[in-house]
Amino acid sequence: MTDDRRLLHGIAQQDQGAFREFYDRHGDRVFNVALGFLRQQSDAEEVTQDVFVEVYRSAQRFRGDSSVGTWLHRITVRKSLDRIRHAKRKRRFATFTQSLGLGTGSEAAPQTDFDHPGVLLDRREDAALLSRLIDELPERQRTAFVLCFVQGLPRQEAADTMEVKLKALESLLQRAKSGLRAKLDPHFPGRGLDVRSEQRKSRQTASKDTE
C-alpha cells in the first residue's frame, strides 16, 4: 500500500493525523490546479477547502482504479468547473435583472489576480489577456489546456484525470491551441506567444528557487 493510500485509509477511519499529513502533501498542488482554472487566489483557496472536505467525507469510497493524485485532480477540476458555472449563472442573472430595471448588474466578471507558477509572461497584461482567452475556450478544451500547459501534468495523467483516451486529449489540446493562436496573433504581431516556452521558463525558475 502506497503512503497516499495508507493515509486515505486513515482518513476513512477519521484519523486527524492522517488527514493533516495528506493535506500537507497535496494542498499546494490542489491550490495550483484550482488557480489555473479560477485565476482568483481567494476562489482557489475556497475550492481547495471544498476539495479536502470532500476527501475527508469520501475517502472510504476511493476505489483504487486510478492513482490517488489522479483521483484528487478529478475532484479539484470538478469543483473548479462547478464554481465557474455558478459564477456565469450569477452574471447572466444579474444582466437579465438589470435589463428589467430590477438590479444594478453588479455581478461583473472579477478582475484577475492571476499569478500561477505554470505561466510566466513578460507583462502582467499578457497574463490577463491569456487567462481571459483561456476562459473563452469550450469547457473540455479549457480543462485539457489548463491541466497540460498551466498545471504541467503529463499527458497521460491529464487524460486519466479527464477520463478520456490519450488521443482524445491530444485532439482537445490541438483545438485549444489553434483557437488561442488565432485570437492571440492580432495582439502579438511578429512574436506570437509560445505557452510551452513560457512554461519551461517558469519551471526552470522554480527549479533554481528550490536549489
C-alpha positions in Angstrom: 0.0 0.0 0.0 1.4 3.4 -1.0 1.7 6.2 1.5 -1.2 8.1 -0.1 -3.4 5.1 0.1 -2.4 4.4 3.6 -3.3 8.0 4.5 -6.7 7.7 2.8 -7.4 4.5 4.7 -6.6 6.5 7.9 -8.8 9.4 6.8 -11.6 6.9 6.2 -11.2 5.9 9.9 -11.4 9.6 10.8 -7.7 9.8 11.7 -7.0 13.5 12.1 -3.2 13.0 11.9 -3.6 11.2 8.5 -5.8 14.0 7.2 -3.3 16.7 8.2 -0.4 14.7 6.6 -2.5 14.2 3.4 -3.3 17.9 3.3 0.4 18.8 3.8 1.4 16.5 0.9 -1.2 17.7 -1.6 -2.6 21.1 -0.5 -0.3 23.3 -2.7 -0.9 21.1 -5.8 -4.7 21.2 -5.4 -4.5 25.0 -4.9 -2.4 25.4 -8.1 -4.8 23.3 -10.2 -7.8 25.3 -8.9 -5.9 28.6 -9.5 -5.2 27.6 -13.1 -9.0 27.4 -13.7 -10.2 30.2 -11.4 -7.4 32.8 -11.6 -8.5 34.4 -8.3 -6.5 33.3 -5.3 -9.5 33.7 -2.9 -11.6 31.4 -5.1 -8.8 28.9 -5.4 -8.4 28.8 -1.6 -12.1 28.2 -1.2 -12.1 25.4 -3.8 -9.1 23.9 -2.0 -11.0 23.8 1.2 -14.0 22.2 -0.6 -11.8 19.6 -2.1 -10.4 18.5 1.2 -13.8 18.5 2.8 -14.8 16.0 0.1 -11.7 14.0 0.6 -12.5 13.7 4.3 -16.1 12.7 3.7 -15.4 10.3 0.8 -12.1 8.7 1.5 -13.8 5.4 2.1 -15.2 5.5 -1.4 -11.9 5.7 -3.2 -12.0 2.7 -5.5 -8.3 2.4 -6.3 -8.9 2.3 -10.1 -6.6 5.3 -10.5 -3.7 6.9 -8.6 -4.6 9.0 -5.6 -3.2 12.0 -7.4 -5.5 11.5 -10.4 -8.5 11.0 -8.1 -7.6 14.2 -6.3 -7.2 16.1 -9.6 -10.6 14.9 -10.7 -12.2 16.3 -7.6 -10.4 19.6 -8.0 -11.3 20.0 -11.7 -14.9 19.2 -10.9 -15.1 21.7 -8.0 -13.4 24.4 -10.1 -15.7 24.0 -13.1 -18.7 24.0 -10.8 -17.6 27.3 -9.4 -17.1 28.7 -12.9 -20.5 27.6 -14.0 -22.1 29.1 -10.8 -20.3 32.4 -11.4 -21.5 32.5 -15.0 -25.1 31.9 -14.0 -24.9 34.7 -11.4 -23.6 37.1 -14.1 -26.3 36.1 -16.6 -29.0 36.6 -13.9 -27.5 40.0 -13.0 -27.6 41.1 -16.7 -31.2 39.8 -17.0 -32.4 41.7 -13.9 -30.6 44.8 -15.0 -32.3 44.7 -18.4 -35.7 44.6 -16.5 -34.6 47.5 -14.3 -34.6 45.2 -11.2 -30.9 45.2 -10.4 -27.6 47.0 -10.7 -25.8 44.5 -12.8 -23.0 44.3 -10.1 -22.1 40.7 -10.9 -19.4 41.6 -13.4 -16.6 39.3 -14.2 -14.0 39.6 -11.5 -10.7 41.2 -12.3 -7.9 38.7 -12.4 -5.1 38.5 -9.9 -3.7 35.6 -11.9 -0.2 34.6 -10.8 0.4 30.9 -11.4 3.8 29.1 -11.3 2.9 27.3 -14.6 2.6 30.6 -16.6 5.5 33.1 -16.8 4.9 36.1 -19.0 6.9 39.2 -19.5 4.0 41.5 -18.7 1.0 41.2 -16.4 -1.3 42.4 -19.2 -0.2 39.4 -21.3 -1.1 37.1 -18.5 -4.5 38.8 -18.1 -5.2 38.5 -21.8 -4.1 34.9 -22.0 -6.3 33.9 -19.0 -9.3 35.7 -20.5 -8.9 33.9 -23.8 -8.4 30.6 -22.0 -11.7 31.2 -20.2 -13.4 31.6 -23.6 -12.4 28.1 -24.7 -15.0 25.4 -24.7 -15.0 23.7 -21.3 -13.3 20.4 -22.3 -10.6 22.3 -24.3 -10.0 24.6 -21.4 -9.7 21.7 -19.0 -7.2 19.9 -21.2 -5.2 23.1 -21.8 -5.0 24.1 -18.1 -4.0 20.7 -17.0 -1.3 20.3 -19.5 0.0 23.8 -20.2 -0.7 25.7 -17.0 -0.5 22.9 -14.4 2.1 21.0 -16.4 0.6 17.5 -15.9 2.0 14.7 -18.1 -0.4 14.0 -21.0 -1.4 10.5 -19.7 -2.1 11.9 -16.3 -4.2 14.7 -17.7 -6.1 12.1 -19.9 -6.7 10.0 -16.8 -7.9 13.0 -14.9 -10.4 13.8 -17.6 -11.3 10.1 -18.1 -10.6 10.3 -21.8 -8.2 8.4 -24.1 -4.8 10.0 -24.8 -5.7 10.5 -28.5 -8.8 12.4 -27.4 -6.8 14.6 -25.1 -4.3 15.4 -27.9 -7.2 16.4 -30.1 -8.6 18.7 -27.4 -5.2 20.3 -26.9 -4.7 20.9 -30.7 -8.1 22.6 -31.0 -7.4 24.7 -27.9 -4.0 25.8 -29.2 -5.4 26.6 -32.6 -8.2 28.6 -31.2 -5.9 30.5 -28.8 -3.3 31.2 -31.5 -5.9 32.7 -33.8 -7.1 35.0 -31.1 -3.6 35.9 -29.8 -1.9 36.7 -33.1 -3.6 40.1 -33.5 -2.3 41.1 -30.1 1.3 39.8 -30.6 2.2 40.6 -34.2 5.6 39.4 -35.1 6.3 37.5 -31.9 3.4 35.3 -31.0 3.0 33.7 -27.6 4.5 30.3 -27.0 2.9 28.9 -23.9 5.1 25.9 -23.8 8.2 28.0 -23.9 6.9 30.2 -21.1 6.1 27.2 -19.1 9.6 25.8 -19.5 11.0 29.2 -18.3 8.7 29.0 -15.3 9.8 25.5 -14.4 13.5 26.5 -14.7 12.9 29.5 -12.5 11.1 27.3 -9.9 13.9 24.7 -10.0 16.5 27.4 -9.3 14.5 28.8 -6.5 14.5 25.4 -4.8 18.2 24.7 -5.2 
